[in-house]
Amino acid sequence: MIVTAIKKRLAGLLLLIIGILPTYAQQANKIYVSPNGKKTGSGEIKAPLATIEQALKLANIRSGKTKKPIEIILRGGVYPISSTLEIVQHKTWNSAVPLTIKAWNNEKPVLHGGKIVPRKLIRPVSDPDYRERFSPEFRDRIRQVDLREAGIKNTGKLRMTGFTRPFAPAALEIFTNDEPGRIARWPNKGTVPIHMVLDTGSIPRWGDSTNRGGTFTYKDINRPSRWKEPHNAWIAGFFMWGYADDAVPLKGIDTVKKAITTLKPHSYGFGSGKPWRAWHAYNIPEEIDEPGEYYVDRDRRMLYFLPPDNLSKLELSELETPLLAIDDVRNVTIKNLNFTCSRGIGITMERTEKVLIDGCKFTNLGMVAIFMGKGVEAESDSLSVFAVQPKSRSIGSLVQYVYDHTTFDREAGKNNGIVNCEVYNTGSGGFLISGGNRLTLEPGNNYIKNCSIHDFNRIERSYRPGIWITGVGNSISNCDIYNAPSSGVMLHGNNHLIEYNNFHHLVMDSDDMGALYFGRNPSEQGQIVRYNYFHHIGGDHKTMAVYHDDGACGMEVYDNVFYKAGTVAGFVGGGRDNPYHNNIFVETKYAGHIDDRLKHWAKAMLVKDGTFQKRLEAVNYKKPPYATRYPWLSKYFEDDPELPKRDTFSRNVLVKMLNRVEGKQEWLPFTNSNYETNEDPGFENYAAENFKLKPDAVIWKKIPGFRNIPFEKIGYKKVK
């Protein structure tokens, strides 16, 4: 009996030990970090480390002793990042062990690339002469911060931003109560028309390298007469075409003749006579007249700003390199962290596999949230791309480079994901992703899913989309993409999937732009656009929901809803193999557009040794895999390439549409399988913009076999 009892007790104790061991082992793989931690901490929950760098060093040591996953757990608070935090194989990480860096429970760790200014450094303006420059009604409320006292060593510099110019870090910015400030500008809202052009300036776009600024007049305003140093002012706007914004410094203003002369040229020169050809001026201390407006006097190293009445926090951005760089690693997860107050990029990734960015927030960044792959080195204000080299952790002239080097492998890795994230108040876009090989058509399988991306063009306003997707076989799904002056998604490459996304309030200031845009390369085929909702697209100018520009080919568009979707829902600019079927179009001027531009003003793209020949030959289009994956492509030049073909329009529903097609309808065959009506065809709630069809909708009789669009599955679902 005694032996039996002992055996039972030993067995129970053994079971207890076995039950404890996994918990103990799991605890041994958790490393805690807190802003209140210590360098001498052990990494346990009661003795956290002080920095993420310390935790990575400890994790690297532990990873050599176990095959179990390691978690670095961050307590809430601010983690100052003064140089890029790195997770780099053979540098800060030497393991294949899965690594997670995440927030503790519901606390909010913040990776911060700037300075939080102590209240004691926010003072009234001390220089009486400088104080007189401000408007009388605001000068008593304007405050100054000595940037040296605030610990800012580099104020950065204002730079030219816009069409064909490279990405680069922003200059110093301010944020009040977590909201972005604004360099003092006039007018506060809207723009001033270009009245008369006296000198277009040089036109770099057409090969003029004289670097001469332009001169134009303004009318019926006297405001510039107040500006004491107009040569320090800048102007921004759409100076020639409504898809090409720019920002350039001034040489001076003749307030008698009411003429502005710029120091540098605009890519297309300056023009007038179109509603978008207009400007606003900024970097003018006399124009500080709204809360959050500021001016940085770089000679004095002094910040002047108008605080909101309830100012609780003033932040200054400082870091120009990425907050976090992840290179050459696998199985890394970054979860529920906030990235903010930086002049550059949130996260860069190169040659990674199964890296997951989950539930993170990216706000108040000078550039973009996440950048996958290499960029291209360039001078910060250059309008050209010559003799450049791929560069890590820098975007640079990538947009222009990819335009000319269409098979550029950016080494973005594969099977990486961005999920459940939020992006807003960034300077020049949201996510730039890539992956896959355009020569072999091997997919990258990188993806963005269930993210909210909005207000991403604070600084640069065109060709800086919420998502820029390149490479092969990547996807964007269940995202809300909205509130931008130009495109929401720009696309290059092959076989991408765009589905279940909510596109709205895009291309609000631009002309001749699309919410989803791609073009100028007939080899970029295999795109699928389905189950998306495009609505409230465009402002006062000509805009599109889906823009197949300049000969774009091979995008299938089906099972989407287009409601008030710009001037044209689907714009086919001379391309082919872009079928539209099983879509719903509601209250849009044109369902589609078609033209033969490659026969006329764009015919230079088809000349021997021209743009399209180079781009097709770059991928060996007459040989596998292109010849087998897209068999029609090998006969491209023998098949009347100047004419649009196989751009079909079938089995679609048109509700209260003003027009079917802009252009010759025979090029966009509008078959009898489509159904047109000026009545509600059976939507669940037309007034509430719920365009799912009821079981008794008339559509089922009018188009037998029409598929009900899964409207309830579209868009971003916030994860609690």
HUKA-V666350 format. One record per residue. N is the residue number from 1. RES is the residue in three letters. PSI is psi as a letter, one per 20 degrees, with the letter a starting at -180 (999 if undefined). Layout:
BEGIN
n=<N N>
res=<RES RES>
psi=<PSI PSI>
END
This chain:
BEGIN
n=<1 2 3 4 5 6 7 8 9 10 11 12 13 14 15 16 17 18 19 20 21 22 23 24 25 26 27 28 29 30 31 32 33 34 35 36 37 38 39 40 41 42 43 44 45 46 47 48 49 50 51 52 53 54 55 56 57 58 59 60 61 62 63 64 65 66 67 68 69 70 71 72 73 74 75 76 77 78 79 80 81 82 83 84 85 86 87 88 89 90 91 92 93 94 95 96 97 98 99 100 101 102 103 104 105 106 107 108 109 110 111 112 113 114 115 116 117 118 119 120 121 122 123 124 125 126 127 128 129 130 131 132 133 134 135 136 137 138 139 140 141 142 143 144 145 146 147 148 149 150 151 152 153 154 155 156 157 158 159 160 161 162 163 164 165 166 167 168 169 170 171 172 173 174 175 176 177 178 179 180 181 182 183 184 185 186 187 188 189 190 191 192 193 194 195 196 197 198 199 200 201 202 203 204 205 206 207 208 209 210 211 212 213 214 215 216 217 218 219 220 221 222 223 224 225 226 227 228 229 230 231 232 233 234 235 236 237 238 239 240 241 242 243 244 245 246 247 248 249 250 251 252 253 254 255 256 257 258 259 260 261 262 263 264 265 266 267 268 269 270 271 272 273 274 275 276 277 278 279 280 281 282 283 284 285 286 287 288 289 290 291 292 293 294 295 296 297 298 299 300 301 302 303 304 305 306 307 308 309 310 311 312 313 314 315 316 317 318 319 320 321 322 323 324 325 326 327 328 329 330 331 332 333 334 335 336 337 338 339 340 341 342 343 344 345 346 347 348 349 350 351 352 353 354 355 356 357 358 359 360 361 362 363 364 365 366 367 368 369 370 371 372 373 374 375 376 377 378 379 380 381 382 383 384 385 386 387 388 389 390 391 392 393 394 395 396 397 398 399 400 401 402 403 404 405 406 407 408 409 410 411 412 413 414 415 416 417 418 419 420 421 422 423 424 425 426 427 428 429 430 431 432 433 434 435 436 437 438 439 440 441 442 443 444 445 446 447 448 449 450 451 452 453 454 455 456 457 458 459 460 461 462 463 464 465 466 467 468 469 470 471 472 473 474 475 476 477 478 479 480 481 482 483 484 485 486 487 488 489 490 491 492 493 494 495 496 497 498 499 500 501 502 503 504 505 506 507 508 509 510 511 512 513 514 515 516 517 518 519 520 521 522 523 524 525 526 527 528 529 530 531 532 533 534 535 536 537 538 539 540 541 542 543 544 545 546 547 548 549 550 551 552 553 554 555 556 557 558 559 560 561 562 563 564 565 566 567 568 569 570 571 572 573 574 575 576 577 578 579 580 581 582 583 584 585 586 587 588 589 590 591 592 593 594 595 596 597 598 599 600 601 602 603 604 605 606 607 608 609 610 611 612 613 614 615 616 617 618 619 620 621 622 623 624 625 626 627 628 629 630 631 632 633 634 635 636 637 638 639 640 641 642 643 644 645 646 647 648 649 650 651 652 653 654 655 656 657 658 659 660 661 662 663 664 665 666 667 668 669 670 671 672 673 674 675 676 677 678 679 680 681 682 683 684 685 686 687 688 689 690 691 692 693 694 695 696 697 698 699 700 701 702 703 704 705 706 707 708 709 710 711 712 713 714 715 716 717 718 719 720>
res=<MET ILE VAL THR ALA ILE LYS LYS ARG LEU ALA GLY LEU LEU LEU LEU ILE ILE GLY ILE LEU PRO THR TYR ALA GLN GLN ALA ASN LYS ILE TYR VAL SER PRO ASN GLY LYS LYS THR GLY SER GLY GLU ILE LYS ALA PRO LEU ALA THR ILE GLU GLN ALA LEU LYS LEU ALA ASN ILE ARG SER GLY LYS THR LYS LYS PRO ILE GLU ILE ILE LEU ARG GLY GLY VAL TYR PRO ILE SER SER THR LEU GLU ILE VAL GLN HIS LYS THR TRP ASN SER ALA VAL PRO LEU THR ILE LYS ALA TRP ASN ASN GLU LYS PRO VAL LEU HIS GLY GLY LYS ILE VAL PRO ARG LYS LEU ILE ARG PRO VAL SER ASP PRO ASP TYR ARG GLU ARG PHE SER PRO GLU PHE ARG ASP ARG ILE ARG GLN VAL ASP LEU ARG GLU ALA GLY ILE LYS ASN THR GLY LYS LEU ARG MET THR GLY PHE THR ARG PRO PHE ALA PRO ALA ALA LEU GLU ILE PHE THR ASN ASP GLU PRO GLY ARG ILE ALA ARG TRP PRO ASN LYS GLY THR VAL PRO ILE HIS MET VAL LEU ASP THR GLY SER ILE PRO ARG TRP GLY ASP SER THR ASN ARG GLY GLY THR PHE THR TYR LYS ASP ILE ASN ARG PRO SER ARG TRP LYS GLU PRO HIS ASN ALA TRP ILE ALA GLY PHE PHE MET TRP GLY TYR ALA ASP ASP ALA VAL PRO LEU LYS GLY ILE ASP THR VAL LYS LYS ALA ILE THR THR LEU LYS PRO HIS SER TYR GLY PHE GLY SER GLY LYS PRO TRP ARG ALA TRP HIS ALA TYR ASN ILE PRO GLU GLU ILE ASP GLU PRO GLY GLU TYR TYR VAL ASP ARG ASP ARG ARG MET LEU TYR PHE LEU PRO PRO ASP ASN LEU SER LYS LEU GLU LEU SER GLU LEU GLU THR PRO LEU LEU ALA ILE ASP ASP VAL ARG ASN VAL THR ILE LYS ASN LEU ASN PHE THR CYS SER ARG GLY ILE GLY ILE THR MET GLU ARG THR GLU LYS VAL LEU ILE ASP GLY CYS LYS PHE THR ASN LEU GLY MET VAL ALA ILE PHE MET GLY LYS GLY VAL GLU ALA GLU SER ASP SER LEU SER VAL PHE ALA VAL GLN PRO LYS SER ARG SER ILE GLY SER LEU VAL GLN TYR VAL TYR ASP HIS THR THR PHE ASP ARG GLU ALA GLY LYS ASN ASN GLY ILE VAL ASN CYS GLU VAL TYR ASN THR GLY SER GLY GLY PHE LEU ILE SER GLY GLY ASN ARG LEU THR LEU GLU PRO GLY ASN ASN TYR ILE LYS ASN CYS SER ILE HIS ASP PHE ASN ARG ILE GLU ARG SER TYR ARG PRO GLY ILE TRP ILE THR GLY VAL GLY ASN SER ILE SER ASN CYS ASP ILE TYR ASN ALA PRO SER SER GLY VAL MET LEU HIS GLY ASN ASN HIS LEU ILE GLU TYR ASN ASN PHE HIS HIS LEU VAL MET ASP SER ASP ASP MET GLY ALA LEU TYR PHE GLY ARG ASN PRO SER GLU GLN GLY GLN ILE VAL ARG TYR ASN TYR PHE HIS HIS ILE GLY GLY ASP HIS LYS THR MET ALA VAL TYR HIS ASP ASP GLY ALA CYS GLY MET GLU VAL TYR ASP ASN VAL PHE TYR LYS ALA GLY THR VAL ALA GLY PHE VAL GLY GLY GLY ARG ASP ASN PRO TYR HIS ASN ASN ILE PHE VAL GLU THR LYS TYR ALA GLY HIS ILE ASP ASP ARG LEU LYS HIS TRP ALA LYS ALA MET LEU VAL LYS ASP GLY THR PHE GLN LYS ARG LEU GLU ALA VAL ASN TYR LYS LYS PRO PRO TYR ALA THR ARG TYR PRO TRP LEU SER LYS TYR PHE GLU ASP ASP PRO GLU LEU PRO LYS ARG ASP THR PHE SER ARG ASN VAL LEU VAL LYS MET LEU ASN ARG VAL GLU GLY LYS GLN GLU TRP LEU PRO PHE THR ASN SER ASN TYR GLU THR ASN GLU ASP PRO GLY PHE GLU ASN TYR ALA ALA GLU ASN PHE LYS LEU LYS PRO ASP ALA VAL ILE TRP LYS LYS ILE PRO GLY PHE ARG ASN ILE PRO PHE GLU LYS ILE GLY TYR LYS LYS VAL LYS>
psi=<g g g g g g g g g h g g h g h g g h h h g h g g g g h i j p p q q q h j a q h j q i i r h i m q r h q h g g h h g g h h g h h i i q j q q p p o p p r q a p o p o i q p p p n p p j f i p l q j p p p p o r q o c j r n p o o p k b q p p q h i i o r q p h o h g h h i h q p h i i h i i q r q p o h g h i j o h o i a q q r p p a p i q q q q q r r p r q p p l j q p a p p p r p r h q a r p q o f p p h o i r q n h h k j o j i k p r r p r q r q k q j g i i i o h m h i i r q q q a o h f q j j n r r p q q q h r p n i g i l p p p q h q r q g j r q r r i q h i n r q q q r l o h i j o j q p i q r p o o h g i l p p p q o q r h k p i p p q p q g p h r q h p p o p k r q l p p o p k q p p r l q i c q f p q p p l r p l p p o p k q p o q l q h d r g p o p a q b p p q q h j q j r n p l r q q p q k p g c k g g h g h h h m i j o o i l i a q k q q o q k q p p q k r h l a e p o q a q r o i h i k p q h k q q p p l q p o r l j l h g p i q k m r h p o p r b p l r q p q k q p o r m q h c q g p q p q b q k q p o q k q o p q l r l h i r q l r q h o p r r k n i i n r j q p o q k q o o q l p q d i a p r q g p o n q m j q q k o p o q k r p o p l m a g p g o o o m j a r l m q p q k r p p p l q g p g r q q r l h i i d i j i h h i q p k a g h g g h g h h j l i i r q i g h h h m h i h h k g i i l m i i q p q k n q n q k q p p o l q h q f p o a o h h h m p n r i i q p p q j r o j k q h n g h j k o j q p r h j q h h h h h n p j p p p p m h i i p a p o p p 999>
END
